[in-house]
Amino acid sequence: MREAIKVLKKNQLGEVTWQYEGQVLRREANAVVLEAFFNRPDLPFMDVVFKQGDRFVETFYTDRWYNIFEVHDREDDVLKGWYCNVGKPAVLTGDSVSYEDLALDLWISAGGKQTVLDRDEFDALKLSDGEREQALAALSEIQQLFGKQQPP
């Protein structure tokens, strides 16, 4: 039986803005990989539809300023793409993982097309110069990983 884990997405003020439960697939020294199912009504997004019940394989890192969600269709498990959140490194406790979302996101379609999302929201955040630099460096790192066809 897999271990249950609660995921807590927080805003810059540390307030929980979304939470859900997943199942741990594996723990690594600086990461946790889990499986969760999309728990919102169907949502058209870019070139796909996120459907309630779609399977997400989510990787949260304690030493990187991003997390990566691999999105699979609920009906046939076909890969839809990767949704990457730029945020402060994840905090892992025994039964939860939390992260502070910094609004900046990257969508990579199954075909490899990359789209940066919510840049205006990111620009509006009150971040220190160091935090802003870390976030932009994280975005660049993700873009390079996927540009080399090497998703984590």
C-alpha positions as CSV (number, residue, x, y, z in Angstrom):
1,M,0.0,0.0,0.0
2,R,1.3,3.4,-1.0
3,E,1.9,6.2,1.5
4,A,-0.5,9.1,1.4
5,I,0.8,12.6,1.3
6,K,-0.9,16.0,1.4
7,V,0.2,18.7,-1.1
8,L,-0.1,22.3,0.1
9,K,0.4,25.1,-2.5
10,K,1.0,28.4,-0.8
11,N,1.1,32.0,-1.9
12,Q,3.8,34.5,-1.1
13,L,2.2,35.2,2.3
14,G,2.4,31.5,3.2
15,E,-1.4,31.0,2.9
16,V,-2.6,27.7,1.5
17,T,-4.3,28.4,-1.8
18,W,-4.9,24.8,-2.9
19,Q,-4.5,21.4,-1.2
20,Y,-5.0,17.8,-2.2
21,E,-3.8,14.3,-1.5
22,G,-1.5,12.2,-3.4
23,Q,0.3,8.8,-3.1
24,V,4.1,8.7,-2.8
25,L,5.7,6.7,-5.6
26,R,9.2,7.2,-4.3
27,R,11.3,9.4,-2.0
28,E,14.8,10.6,-3.0
29,A,17.4,12.5,-1.1
30,N,16.2,15.9,-2.3
31,A,12.8,15.1,-3.8
32,V,9.5,13.3,-3.5
33,V,7.6,11.9,-6.5
34,L,3.9,11.3,-6.1
35,E,0.8,10.5,-8.0
36,A,-2.3,12.6,-7.7
37,F,-5.5,13.0,-9.7
38,F,-6.8,16.3,-11.0
39,N,-9.6,17.3,-8.6
40,R,-11.2,20.2,-10.4
41,P,-13.9,20.3,-13.1
42,D,-12.6,19.9,-16.7
43,L,-10.5,22.9,-17.7
44,P,-9.5,23.8,-21.3
45,F,-5.8,24.7,-21.1
46,M,-3.5,25.6,-24.0
47,D,-3.7,22.7,-26.5
48,V,-5.4,20.2,-24.1
49,V,-8.1,19.8,-21.6
50,F,-7.2,19.1,-18.0
51,K,-10.0,16.6,-17.0
52,Q,-11.2,15.8,-13.6
53,G,-9.4,12.5,-12.8
54,D,-6.4,13.1,-15.1
55,R,-3.3,11.4,-13.6
56,F,-0.5,13.7,-12.5
57,V,3.0,12.4,-11.6
58,E,4.4,15.2,-9.6
59,T,8.1,15.8,-8.6
60,F,8.8,18.2,-5.8
61,Y,12.4,19.2,-5.0
62,T,13.8,20.5,-1.8
63,D,16.9,21.9,-3.5
64,R,15.4,23.4,-6.7
65,W,13.1,26.4,-7.3
66,Y,10.5,24.5,-9.3
67,N,8.3,21.4,-9.4
68,I,7.2,19.4,-12.4
69,F,3.9,17.8,-13.1
70,E,3.7,15.1,-15.8
71,V,0.0,15.1,-17.0
72,H,-1.7,12.0,-18.3
73,D,-5.2,11.6,-19.7
74,R,-7.7,9.9,-17.4
75,E,-9.1,7.6,-20.1
76,D,-6.1,6.2,-21.9
77,D,-3.1,7.5,-19.9
78,V,-1.7,9.3,-22.9
79,L,0.8,12.0,-22.0
80,K,-0.6,15.5,-22.4
81,G,2.5,17.4,-21.4
82,W,4.3,18.8,-18.4
83,Y,3.2,21.7,-16.1
84,C,6.1,23.3,-14.3
85,N,5.6,25.7,-11.3
86,V,8.4,28.0,-10.4
87,G,8.4,28.4,-6.6
88,K,10.6,28.2,-3.6
89,P,12.1,24.8,-2.8
90,A,9.6,22.3,-1.4
91,V,9.3,21.6,2.3
92,L,8.8,17.9,3.1
93,T,7.5,16.7,6.4
94,G,6.4,13.1,7.3
95,D,3.0,13.4,5.6
96,S,3.0,16.5,3.6
97,V,4.9,18.5,0.9
98,S,4.4,22.3,0.6
99,Y,5.8,25.0,-1.6
100,E,5.5,28.7,-2.1
101,D,4.3,29.3,-5.6
102,L,5.9,32.3,-7.4
103,A,3.2,32.5,-10.2
104,L,5.7,31.9,-13.0
105,D,4.9,28.7,-14.9
106,L,6.0,26.7,-17.9
107,W,3.8,24.4,-20.0
108,I,5.6,21.9,-22.3
109,S,3.2,20.1,-24.7
110,A,3.7,16.4,-25.4
111,G,5.2,17.6,-28.7
112,G,7.8,19.7,-26.9
113,K,6.4,23.2,-27.5
114,Q,7.3,25.4,-24.5
115,T,5.0,28.3,-23.3
116,V,5.9,30.6,-20.4
117,L,2.8,31.5,-18.4
118,D,1.9,34.2,-15.9
119,R,5.0,36.4,-16.4
120,D,2.9,39.5,-15.6
121,E,1.8,38.0,-12.2
122,F,5.4,37.1,-11.4
123,D,6.6,40.6,-12.3
124,A,4.1,42.0,-9.9
125,L,5.2,40.0,-6.9
126,K,7.3,41.7,-4.3
127,L,10.4,39.6,-4.3
128,S,14.0,40.4,-3.3
129,D,16.5,40.7,-6.1
130,G,17.9,37.3,-5.0
131,E,14.5,35.6,-5.1
132,R,13.7,37.0,-8.5
133,E,17.1,35.8,-9.8
134,Q,16.6,32.3,-8.4
135,A,13.1,32.1,-9.9
136,L,14.3,33.2,-13.4
137,A,17.3,30.8,-13.2
138,A,14.9,28.0,-12.3
139,L,12.7,28.8,-15.4
140,S,15.8,28.8,-17.6
141,E,17.0,25.4,-16.1
142,I,13.6,23.8,-16.8
143,Q,13.6,25.2,-20.4
144,Q,17.0,23.8,-21.0
145,L,16.1,20.3,-19.5
146,F,13.1,20.0,-21.8
147,G,15.0,21.6,-24.7
148,K,17.4,18.7,-24.5
149,Q,14.5,16.2,-24.4
150,Q,15.5,15.2,-20.9
151,P,12.5,15.7,-18.6
152,P,13.2,14.7,-15.0
